[in-house]
Amino acid sequence: MYGRLITFTLLAPSLWSVVEAVAKSYEEGQNTRRLFKSTDNSGFILETFPNKEEAGQKIEVLKAMQGLKEQAMAKVAIIEGESGE
């Protein structure tokens, strides 16, 4: 199993609607995504995949969050890794 954690702090709480639109929670086989809200302007997105190759093909949310970072609308950090199982 391979996982990706995207943590973020938004410039304004009003940007939550953007994050909710691109990071909707879903579960499809071994692919899952969950959006967690920590405060009014911060949270994290947890995605899991069966392997690294699958994660490399599913980068829509990653690209959207990086776009917010590039526009100085959010601070974004990404951590990826494989399960030790």
Secondary structure, DSSP 8 states (H G I E B T S, - for coil): -EEEEEEEEESSGGGHHHHHHHS--EEETTEEEEEEEEETTEEEEEEEESSHHHHHH--HHHHHHHHHHHTTSEEEEEEEEE---
